[in-house]
Amino acid sequence: MAANVEEAADFETAIAECGFGLFNVFILCSAMPCLTAMVFSASALSYVMPSAECDLELSLLDKGLLNAATYAGMIISAVPWGFIADTFGRRPVLISGGWLDGFFVLCASFSQDTAQLMAFKFFDGFVICGPFAVVVSYLAEFHGKKHRPYIMLFVGLCVSTGSMIMPLLAYVVLPVNIFFKVGSLEFRTWQVFLAASAIPTILSGLMHIFLPESPKFLMSQGNYAKAMESLKRIYKMNKRKSKESYPVKRLIDPTPDRSAELDGTGRRLTRKEKLDRAKKQFSEGFRQLKPMCSQPYLAISLKVYFLHFCQIMCVNSVRLWMPQIFATMNAMEKQGANDTSVCAVLDHNAESLPRNSDERRAECNLHHNAESYLGNIIVSAIGLVGYLLIFPLLRISLVANHIRYSYSSAFSWLVDCIL
């Protein structure tokens, strides 16, 4: 039911009046590069190592550390990014995080040794954690209750699509023999591949420039004036009507209205007042974490954390080593090995061959074979098919209601924890 002109509306009513249209399509398209960039950051080195192990003389320990470096950066930066996003907004994180991550990925492509590559991939993981976590909240806060449950399905679809694009890119780029010098720097095929993997995150930062801040976040900060402008902009694009025809004229929320103060139209704050506000925002960030460590959320949180830990550990244990396994399996087949089972491949990878040996370099050349990536493409395609099958099933009311209830409950629990 449309809101009356004279009555105030809460966020859910206000966002429902905006409908679903061109703006929502654009914001979903803008989120796709960000979600793809997360997959690229976590998986790019898995495809690089079979090609780069001779150039960088990688041992099995080096490969493990390179895979772990990105995740180490993500773990360390998770809480700080959450505080920044809840204090300064979602949009600045998506823009600055996208460009900064693109910078570190490009720096990684310039790496000339293992230490440089490991350091830049650590910072890559440190930065990409912010935009990836924020983009999910950003998407949810621009959609009403009717469409919000499907946002997580869209996120999963984008991640699966990114997982599919990565081996396809490797199939096209890595078999090509590229070598050139710029001054004292040497560049090879795997470095060009890393540079290409920076495109999604840079594109994400660029596209989010044209999007407004989340109205839900602005309302939670008490900036109702900007929240109203954001909602009117959505309404204008979706409904093809003027901003003045937006039926909601006033927003209501438990947070006091601080629009004049935040917009700079009110009294200018002294340095002491700005410092006190910064301290308050910092303490507020920790206060938001307190419910997660107390009942009734503590027991539920621990169960969810443990479930996700086991799930992600199982998935990544296979996924991060799969390109290496397929590349080694293909090389052993080309060399005429009798046993190319997974156990034989693992034993082969664990062997310590002499550094710069002809045998090792010959095997590295076989890793450039395009057939090495066909297995990865097939595995990724199977994961993508699963998501593609879900959307037609949403036409069945029983399935749609179950998914809607599950994601609505999960989102409501998350909001309760944050607020």
C-alpha positions in Angstrom: 0.0 0.0 0.0 1.4 3.4 -1.0 2.3 5.7 1.9 0.2 8.9 2.3 2.0 12.1 1.5 1.5 13.4 5.1 2.6 10.3 7.0 6.1 9.4 7.9 7.5 6.0 6.7 10.2 3.7 8.1 12.9 2.2 5.9 11.0 -0.9 4.7 8.0 1.2 3.6 10.2 3.8 1.9 12.3 1.3 0.0 9.2 -0.6 -1.1 7.8 2.6 -2.6 10.9 2.7 -4.9 10.0 -0.6 -6.5 12.4 -2.8 -8.5 13.7 -1.5 -11.8 16.7 -0.1 -13.7 18.5 1.1 -10.5 18.4 -2.4 -9.0 19.7 -3.9 -12.2 22.6 -1.4 -12.3 23.5 -2.0 -8.6 23.5 -5.8 -9.2 25.7 -5.4 -12.3 28.1 -3.2 -10.2 28.3 -5.9 -7.5 29.3 -8.6 -10.0 32.9 -7.4 -10.5 33.4 -7.0 -6.8 32.2 -10.6 -6.1 34.3 -11.9 -9.0 37.4 -10.0 -7.6 37.1 -11.9 -4.4 37.3 -15.2 -6.2 40.2 -13.9 -8.3 42.1 -12.8 -5.2 41.7 -16.1 -3.4 42.3 -18.4 -6.5 44.6 -16.6 -8.9 47.8 -18.0 -7.3 46.5 -21.5 -7.5 46.6 -21.2 -11.3 49.8 -19.2 -11.3 52.0 -21.7 -9.3 52.1 -24.5 -11.8 53.5 -22.0 -14.4 55.6 -19.9 -12.0 57.3 -22.7 -9.9 60.3 -22.8 -12.2 60.7 -19.0 -12.6 60.4 -18.5 -8.8 61.9 -21.9 -7.8 58.9 -22.6 -5.5 59.1 -25.4 -3.0 56.0 -27.2 -1.6 56.3 -24.9 1.5 56.5 -21.8 -0.7 53.3 -22.9 -2.5 51.5 -23.4 0.8 52.6 -20.0 2.2 51.5 -18.3 -1.0 48.1 -19.8 -0.8 47.9 -18.8 2.9 49.1 -15.2 2.5 45.9 -13.9 0.9 43.7 -15.5 3.6 46.0 -14.2 6.4 45.3 -10.7 5.1 41.6 -11.3 5.1 41.5 -12.7 8.6 43.5 -9.7 10.1 41.4 -7.1 8.3 37.9 -8.5 8.9 37.1 -6.6 12.1 38.7 -3.3 11.1 36.8 -3.3 7.8 33.5 -3.9 9.6 34.2 -0.9 11.9 35.1 1.3 8.9 32.0 0.3 6.9 29.7 0.9 9.9 31.3 4.2 10.7 32.1 5.9 7.3 29.6 4.1 5.1 29.5 1.3 2.5 30.1 3.3 -0.6 33.6 4.7 0.4 34.7 1.1 1.2 33.6 -0.2 -2.1 35.2 2.6 -4.1 38.5 3.0 -2.3 38.8 -0.7 -1.5 38.3 -1.7 -5.1 40.9 0.7 -6.4 43.4 -0.1 -3.6 43.0 -3.8 -4.2 43.5 -3.4 -7.9 46.8 -1.5 -7.1 48.1 -4.4 -4.9 47.1 -7.0 -7.5 49.0 -5.0 -10.2 52.0 -4.8 -7.8 51.8 -8.6 -7.4 52.1 -9.0 -11.1 55.3 -7.0 -11.0 56.8 -9.3 -8.4 60.3 -10.7 -9.3 60.6 -13.1 -6.4 58.6 -15.2 -3.9 58.9 -12.7 -1.0 57.5 -9.8 -3.1 54.6 -11.9 -4.5 53.7 -13.2 -1.0 53.8 -9.6 0.5 51.6 -8.1 -2.2 49.1 -11.0 -2.1 48.9 -10.5 1.7 47.9 -6.9 1.1 45.5 -8.0 -1.6 43.7 -10.2 0.9 43.8 -7.5 3.5 42.0 -5.0 1.2 39.6 -7.2 -0.7 38.0 -8.5 2.5 36.4 -5.1 3.0 34.6 -4.6 -0.3 33.5 -8.3 -0.5 31.9 -8.2 3.0 30.3 -4.7 2.5 28.9 -5.4 -1.0 26.5 -8.1 0.5 25.1 -5.6 3.0 25.1 -2.8 0.4 22.9 -5.0 -1.9 20.6 -6.0 0.9 20.0 -2.4 2.0 18.9 -1.4 -1.4 16.2 -4.0 -1.7 12.9 -4.5 0.2 11.6 -7.6 2.0 10.2 -9.0 -1.3 13.5 -9.2 -3.1 16.1 -9.2 -0.3 15.9 -13.0 0.3 17.2 -13.6 -3.2 20.2 -11.4 -2.8 22.3 -14.2 -1.2 21.4 -16.5 -4.1 22.6 -13.8 -6.5 25.8 -13.5 -4.5 26.4 -17.2 -4.7 25.7 -17.1 -8.5 28.3 -14.4 -9.0 30.9 -16.2 -6.9 30.3 -19.4 -9.0 30.5 -17.4 -12.2 33.8 -15.9 -11.0 35.0 -19.4 -10.3 34.1 -20.3 -13.8 35.8 -17.3 -15.4 39.1 -17.9 -13.6 40.0 -21.3 -15.3 38.6 -20.0 -18.6 41.0 -17.0 -18.3 43.8 -19.4 -17.4 43.0 -21.6 -20.4 43.3 -18.6 -22.8 46.3 -16.7 -21.2 48.6 -19.2 -19.5 49.4 -21.5 -22.4 50.7 -18.5 -24.4 54.4 -18.1 -24.2 55.0 -14.4 -23.1 58.4 -13.0 -22.1 59.6 -9.4 -22.2 61.8 -7.0 -20.2 61.2 -3.5 -18.9 64.5 -2.2 -17.6 65.7 -4.8 -15.1 62.2 -6.2 -14.6 61.3 -9.5 -16.3 57.7 -10.3 -17.2 56.3 -13.7 -18.1 52.9 -15.2 -18.9 51.8 -15.8 -15.3 52.5 -12.1 -14.5 50.3 -11.0 -17.4 47.6 -13.4 -16.0 47.8 -11.7 -12.5 47.6 -8.3 -14.1 44.4 -9.3 -15.9 42.9 -10.5 -12.6 43.0 -6.9 -11.4 40.4 -5.8 -13.9 37.3 -6.8 -11.9 38.3 -5.0 -8.7 39.2 -1.8 -10.5 36.0 -2.0 -12.5 34.1 -2.4 -9.2 35.6 0.7 -7.7 34.8 2.7 -10.8 31.1 1.6 -11.1 30.3 2.3 -7.5 31.2 6.0 -8.0 27.9 6.3 -9.8 25.8 4.8 -7.0 24.6 6.6 -3.8 25.2 5.7 -0.2 23.0 3.1 1.3 19.8 4.8 2.7 19.6 2.3 5.5 23.1 3.2 6.6 22.4 7.0 6.3 19.2 6.5 8.5 21.2 4.6 11.1 23.6 7.6 11.3 20.7 10.0 11.6 21.4 11.6 8.2 17.7 11.6 7.0 18.2 14.3 4.4 20.8 12.3 2.4 18.8 9.1 3.0 15.7 10.8 1.4 17.8 12.0 -1.5 19.1 8.5 -2.0 15.6 7.0 -2.0 14.3 9.7 -4.4 17.1 8.9 -6.8 16.2 5.2 -6.7 12.5 6.0 -7.2 13.2 8.3 -10.2 15.3 5.6 -12.0 12.9 2.7 -11.2 9.5 4.5 -11.8 10.6 7.0 -14.5 9.0 9.8 -12.5 10.2 13.0 -11.0 11.8 13.0 -7.5 9.0 15.3 -6.3 6.4 12.7 -6.9 8.0 10.3 -4.4 5.2 9.6 -2.0 7.3 9.4 1.2 7.9 12.9 2.5 9.5 12.1 5.9 11.5 9.2 7.3 11.3 7.8 10.8 13.9 5.8 12.7 14.9 5.4 16.4 18.1 7.3 15.6 17.8 11.1 16.2 17.9 13.4 13.1 21.5 14.8 12.7 21.2 15.9 9.1 22.2 19.5 9.6 25.2 18.5 11.7 26.4 15.8 9.2 25.8 17.9 6.1 27.8 20.8 7.6 24.8 23.2 7.5 24.7 23.4 11.3 27.2 24.8 13.8 30.8 23.9 13.0 32.3 21.5 15.5 35.4 22.4 17.5 38.5 20.2 17.4 37.7 18.8 20.8 34.1 17.9 19.7 35.5 16.2 16.6 37.9 14.2 18.7 35.1 13.2 21.1 33.0 12.1 18.2 35.8 10.0 16.8 36.2 8.3 20.2 32.5 7.8 20.4 32.4 6.2 17.0 35.3 3.9 17.9 33.6 2.8 21.1 30.4 2.4 19.2 32.1 0.0 16.9 33.1 -2.2 19.8 29.7 -1.9 21.3 28.2 -3.4 18.1 30.3 -6.5 18.6 29.2 -7.0 22.2 25.8 -8.8 21.4 27.8 -11.4 19.4 29.6 -12.4 22.6 26.5 -12.6 24.9 23.4 -14.7 25.0 21.2 -15.5 23.1 23.6 -14.9 20.2 26.8 -16.5 21.6 25.7 -20.1 21.3 24.2 -19.6 17.9 27.2 -17.6 16.6 29.6 -20.3 17.7 27.6 -23.0 15.9 27.5 -20.9 12.7 31.2 -20.0 12.9 32.1 -23.7 13.4 29.9 -24.8 10.6 31.4 -22.2 8.2 34.9 -23.0 9.3 34.5 -26.7 8.5 32.8 -26.0 5.3 35.3 -23.4 4.0 38.3 -25.5 5.2 37.0 -28.6 3.3 36.3 -26.6 0.1 39.6 -24.7 0.1 41.7 -27.7 0.9 40.7 -29.1 -2.5 40.0 -25.9 -4.5 43.3 -24.2 -3.8 45.4 -27.2 -4.9 43.2 -28.4 -7.7 45.0 -26.5 -10.5 48.3 -27.9 -9.3 46.9 -31.4 -9.2 45.4 -31.2 -12.6 48.6 -29.7 -14.1 50.8 -32.4 -12.5 48.4 -35.1 -13.7 48.5 -33.8 -17.2 52.3 -33.6 -17.2 52.6 -37.1 -15.9 50.3 -38.4 -18.6 52.4 -36.6 -21.3 55.6 -38.1 -19.8 54.0 -41.6 -20.0 53.6 -42.3 -16.3 51.7 -45.6 -15.6 50.0 -44.3 -12.4 48.3 -40.9 -12.6 46.0 -41.3 -9.6 45.6 -38.5 -7.1 47.9 -40.3 -4.6 50.6 -40.6 -7.2 50.2 -36.9 -8.1 50.5 -35.9 -4.5 53.6 -38.1 -4.0 55.1 -36.5 -7.2 54.5 -33.0 -6.0 56.0 -33.8 -2.6 59.3 -34.9 -4.2 62.2 -32.5 -4.0 63.6 -32.2 -7.5 67.0 -30.4 -8.0 66.7 -26.7 -8.5 66.7 -25.6 -12.1 67.0 -29.2 -13.3 66.1 -30.1 -16.9 63.5 -32.5 -15.7 61.8 -29.9 -13.6 61.9 -27.3 -16.4 60.5 -29.7 -18.9 57.6 -30.5 -16.6 57.0 -26.8 -16.0 56.7 -26.4 -19.8 54.1 -29.1 -19.8 52.1 -27.1 -17.2 51.6 -24.5 -19.9 49.5 -27.0 -21.9 45.9 -25.8 -22.3 44.6 -29.3 -21.4 45.8 -28.7 -17.9 42.9 -26.4 -17.2 40.1 -28.4 -18.7 39.5 -30.3 -15.5 39.2 -27.0 -13.6 36.7 -25.7 -16.1 34.6 -28.8 -15.8 34.6 -28.7 -11.9 33.7 -25.0 -11.9 30.9 -25.5 -14.5 29.3 -28.1 -12.3 29.2 -25.7 -9.4 27.6 -23.0 -11.6 25.0 -25.4 -12.9 23.8 -25.9 -9.4 22.9 -22.2 -9.0 21.4 -22.0 -12.5 19.0 -24.8 -11.5 17.8 -23.1 -8.4 16.3 -20.1 -10.1 13.7 -22.1 -12.2 12.8 -24.0 -9.1 11.8 -20.6 -7.5 8.6 -20.8 -9.6 7.5 -23.6 -7.3 5.8 -21.9 -4.3 7.0 -24.5 -1.8 10.6 -24.1 -2.7 10.4 -20.3 -3.0 8.7 -19.9 0.4 11.4 -22.1 2.0 14.2 -20.1 0.5 12.5 -16.8 1.3 12.0 -17.8 5.0 15.5 -19.2 5.4 17.3 -16.1 4.1 14.8 -13.7 5.8 15.5 -15.4 9.1 19.3 -15.3 8.5 19.2 -11.6 7.5 17.0 -10.6 10.5 19.3 -12.4 12.9 22.3 -10.6 11.4 20.6 -7.2 11.6 19.6 -7.9 15.3 23.2 -8.7 16.1 24.5 -5.5 14.5 21.8 -3.2 15.9 
